[in-house]
């Protein structure tokens, strides 16, 4: 009998760990809510931020950013690193460029890409650091 109770208790604890904690009573804190509502992101900024994270959610684009954070690369180098066709790499670079995550320069008949600014590297590194926590 005692063993059964221990098993039930252990299962309950496991469910609690897997569940999202919620308030057991509804008691909003009005002052805090008003303060935070005044600092809320507007719809346009929220949409742009969501779009940015959507762009960054693609594994191929993250591999490109990872490579470019090391150094500037020509499209041919990126193709070889990722083992992808020119058109596939070009498409991914265009998406990254449209969100100002990468920039390019032409040198003769070659296009060299690099990270647009330090914010991109910070975003990438913070995300990487977060997933490596355990």
C-alpha positions in Angstrom: 0.0 0.0 0.0 2.8 2.4 0.9 4.6 1.6 -2.3 1.5 2.5 -4.4 1.2 5.9 -2.6 4.9 6.6 -3.3 4.4 5.8 -7.0 1.3 8.1 -7.2 3.2 10.9 -5.4 6.2 10.5 -7.8 3.9 10.6 -10.9 2.2 13.7 -9.5 5.6 15.4 -9.0 6.6 14.5 -12.6 3.4 16.0 -14.0 4.0 19.2 -12.0 7.5 19.4 -13.4 6.2 19.0 -17.0 3.2 21.3 -16.6 3.4 25.0 -16.9 2.8 26.7 -13.6 -0.3 28.8 -13.4 -2.0 30.9 -10.8 -4.5 29.0 -8.7 -6.5 32.2 -8.1 -7.2 35.1 -10.4 -5.8 38.2 -8.7 -4.2 40.6 -11.3 -1.9 43.3 -9.9 -3.4 46.4 -11.4 -0.5 48.8 -10.8 2.0 46.5 -12.4 -0.3 45.9 -15.4 -0.8 49.6 -16.0 3.0 50.2 -15.8 3.8 47.5 -18.3 1.0 48.4 -20.7 2.6 51.8 -21.0 5.9 50.2 -22.0 4.3 47.7 -24.4 5.6 47.2 -27.9 3.4 48.6 -30.6 2.0 46.3 -33.3 4.5 47.2 -36.0 7.5 46.6 -33.8 6.0 43.3 -32.5 5.4 42.2 -36.1 8.9 43.1 -37.2 10.5 41.4 -34.2 8.4 38.2 -34.9 9.5 38.3 -38.5 13.1 38.6 -37.5 12.9 35.6 -35.3 11.1 33.7 -38.1 14.1 34.5 -40.4 16.5 33.3 -37.7 14.5 30.1 -37.2 15.9 28.5 -40.4 18.9 26.2 -39.8 20.5 27.0 -43.1 20.4 30.7 -42.4 21.9 30.1 -39.0 24.7 28.1 -40.5 25.4 31.1 -42.9 25.4 33.5 -40.0 27.7 31.2 -38.1 30.2 31.1 -41.0 30.0 34.8 -41.6 30.6 35.7 -38.0 34.1 34.1 -38.5 34.9 36.1 -41.5 33.7 37.6 -44.8 33.0 35.0 -47.4 32.3 34.9 -51.1 29.1 33.1 -52.3 31.3 30.2 -53.6 32.8 29.7 -50.2 29.4 29.6 -48.6 28.2 27.1 -51.2 31.1 24.8 -50.4 30.7 25.1 -46.7 27.0 24.3 -46.8 27.2 21.9 -49.8 24.4 23.7 -51.5 23.7 25.0 -55.0 24.3 28.6 -56.0 20.6 29.3 -56.3 19.8 27.9 -52.8 22.6 29.9 -51.2 21.6 33.0 -53.1 18.0 32.6 -51.9 19.0 32.4 -48.3 21.4 35.3 -48.6 18.6 37.4 -50.1 16.4 36.7 -47.2 19.1 37.6 -44.7 19.9 40.7 -46.7 16.3 41.8 -46.8 16.3 41.8 -43.0 19.6 43.7 -42.8 21.3 40.8 -41.2 24.1 40.5 -43.8 25.6 42.9 -46.4 27.6 42.3 -49.5 30.2 44.0 -51.6 31.3 43.2 -55.2 34.9 42.6 -56.1 35.1 42.1 -59.8 32.8 39.2 -60.6 32.6 37.9 -57.0 30.2 38.9 -54.2 31.5 38.9 -50.7 29.1 38.7 -47.7 29.6 39.7 -44.1 27.5 40.3 -41.0 25.6 43.6 -41.2 26.4 44.8 -37.7 27.3 43.7 -34.2 23.6 43.2 -33.2 23.4 40.2 -35.5 26.4 38.6 -33.8 25.0 39.4 -30.4 21.6 37.8 -31.2 23.3 34.7 -32.6 25.7 34.3 -29.7 23.0 34.9 -27.1 20.8 32.3 -28.7 23.7 29.9 -28.9 24.6 30.5 -25.3 20.9 29.9 -24.3 20.6 26.5 -26.1 24.0 25.4 -24.7 22.8 25.9 -21.1 21.7 22.8 -19.3 
